[in-house]
């Protein structure tokens, strides 16, 4: 049988994005293509499945709230199919409930909430591809272990009458203020408030 894998695929890993918000599609497309990924976009779960079967992507980014069947339906379908059981998947959603994160983890997916930093999405995709041994280019630097190579970023924020300082540990490509802010807002356990009194 014909295999869609080619030398081109090795140079440019394929990423399927299933997302129905045009503004997010535009942002994600720009950043994926700028980072050297070959990207495919679907606006609903059925179109996502057709592209999954037709293009055999190396990773997928799937929104949960979609018209028709939701993203969970698509993820459960691909996890039940032997061809895609181990496909790296990032769940990209505005749903912030702990159950959403738990469900993503139970399905072997990474989780990223909206709004998101594009560099955070790229980092998750790169790490997933690296762990699965599928990334041969696309911005990866030789000799870097993405799981251990972190940069400590000191952050001081003024929020109303509080000063919040702490350290955020980020992959090198995330060492920017916007990403440090995003990390701070998600994991407040590593920070402590200091009043001016």
C-alpha positions in Angstrom: 0.0 0.0 0.0 1.1 3.6 -0.6 2.7 5.3 2.4 2.3 9.1 2.5 5.6 9.5 4.4 8.3 11.2 2.3 11.6 12.8 2.8 9.8 16.2 2.9 7.8 14.9 6.0 11.1 14.2 7.7 12.3 17.7 7.1 9.0 19.4 8.1 7.0 17.5 10.7 3.2 17.7 10.0 0.9 19.2 12.6 -2.9 18.9 12.4 -4.8 21.7 14.0 -8.5 21.2 14.7 -9.8 24.7 15.7 -12.9 26.6 14.6 -11.9 30.2 15.7 -10.5 32.0 12.6 -8.4 34.4 14.7 -6.7 31.5 16.5 -6.2 29.6 13.2 -4.4 32.6 11.8 -2.1 32.9 14.8 -1.3 29.2 15.0 -0.8 28.9 11.3 1.7 31.8 11.3 3.7 30.5 14.2 3.8 26.8 13.1 4.9 27.7 9.6 7.4 30.2 10.8 8.9 27.5 13.0 9.2 25.1 10.1 6.2 22.9 10.6 3.9 21.7 7.8 0.4 22.6 9.1 -3.1 21.3 8.2 -6.3 22.9 9.6 -9.8 21.6 10.2 -12.8 23.5 11.6 -14.6 20.5 13.1 -14.0 16.9 14.3 -15.1 15.2 11.1 -12.8 17.3 8.9 -10.1 16.7 11.4 -10.5 12.9 11.1 -10.4 13.1 7.3 -7.1 15.1 7.5 -5.7 12.8 10.1 -6.3 9.8 7.8 -5.3 11.6 4.6 -2.1 13.4 5.8 -0.8 11.2 8.7 0.4 14.1 10.8 3.2 13.8 13.4 1.2 15.7 16.0 -2.2 17.3 16.5 -3.6 20.3 18.3 -7.2 19.9 19.1 -9.8 22.4 20.5 -12.5 20.9 22.7 -15.4 23.2 21.8 -16.1 22.5 18.1 -19.3 22.6 16.0 -20.9 19.2 16.0 -18.9 16.5 17.7 -16.5 18.0 20.3 -12.7 17.6 20.5 -13.0 14.8 23.1 -14.9 12.7 20.5 -12.1 13.1 18.0 -9.4 12.4 20.6 -11.2 9.2 21.9 -11.6 8.0 18.3 -8.0 8.5 17.4 -6.8 6.9 20.7 -9.0 3.8 19.9 -7.4 3.5 16.4 -4.1 1.6 16.4 -2.7 3.9 13.8 -3.0 7.0 16.0 -2.9 5.5 19.5 0.4 7.2 20.3 0.0 10.4 18.2 1.2 13.4 20.3 -1.8 15.6 21.0 -2.1 19.0 22.6 -5.6 19.9 23.9 -6.0 23.7 23.3 -9.1 25.0 25.0 -10.6 27.9 26.9 -12.1 25.4 29.4 -10.2 25.8 32.6 -11.9 23.3 34.9 -9.5 20.7 36.6 -11.6 17.9 35.1 -10.6 19.1 31.7 -6.9 18.8 32.5 -7.5 15.4 34.1 -9.3 14.1 31.1 -6.6 15.4 28.8 -4.0 13.6 30.9 -6.1 10.4 31.0 -6.1 10.4 27.1 -2.4 10.9 27.0 -2.6 14.6 25.8 -0.8 17.8 26.8 -3.1 20.7 27.9 -2.8 24.4 27.0 -5.5 26.9 28.0 -6.7 29.9 25.9 -5.5 32.6 25.8 -2.1 31.1 25.2 1.4 32.2 24.2 2.3 30.9 20.8 5.8 30.0 22.0 4.2 27.8 24.7 2.3 25.9 22.1 5.4 25.5 19.9 7.4 24.3 22.9 4.8 21.6 23.8 4.7 20.4 20.2 8.5 20.2 20.0 8.8 18.4 23.3 6.1 15.9 22.3 7.7 15.3 18.9 11.2 15.0 20.5 9.9 12.5 23.1 8.2 10.4 20.4 11.3 10.6 18.2 9.5 12.2 15.3 11.1 15.7 15.2 14.0 15.9 12.8 14.1 19.7 12.3 11.6 22.4 13.0 13.6 24.5 15.3 15.1 21.8 17.5 18.7 22.5 18.6 21.2 19.7 18.6 22.2 18.3 21.9 19.5 19.9 23.9 17.3 17.8 26.1 14.0 19.7 26.2 12.9 18.0 29.5 15.8 19.2 31.5 17.2 22.4 29.8 15.3 25.1 31.6 16.0 28.8 32.2 15.1 30.4 35.5 13.4 33.7 34.9 13.0 36.1 37.8 9.6 37.8 37.8 8.4 40.8 39.9 4.8 41.8 39.4 2.8 44.6 41.0 -0.8 43.6 41.5 -2.9 46.2 43.3 -1.2 46.6 46.7 0.9 43.5 46.4 4.3 42.8 45.0 4.7 39.3 43.8 8.1 37.9 43.1 9.4 34.5 42.3 11.2 32.3 39.8 9.5 30.7 36.7 11.3 27.8 35.1 10.8 27.8 31.4 12.3 26.2 28.3 14.8 28.6 26.7 12.4 29.5 23.9 9.8 30.7 26.5 12.1 33.0 28.4 10.1 36.1 27.6 8.0 38.2 30.0 4.6 37.2 28.4 5.4 33.6 28.9 6.7 34.1 32.4 3.4 36.0 33.2 1.4 33.1 31.8 3.4 30.6 33.8 2.9 32.7 37.0 -0.8 32.9 36.5 -1.0 29.1 36.2 1.3 28.0 39.1 1.0 30.5 42.0 2.5 27.9 44.4 6.0 29.0 43.4 5.3 32.7 44.3 4.7 34.5 47.5 3.1 37.9 48.1 5.1 40.7 49.8 3.2 43.7 51.1 4.7 47.2 51.2 3.7 47.5 55.0 
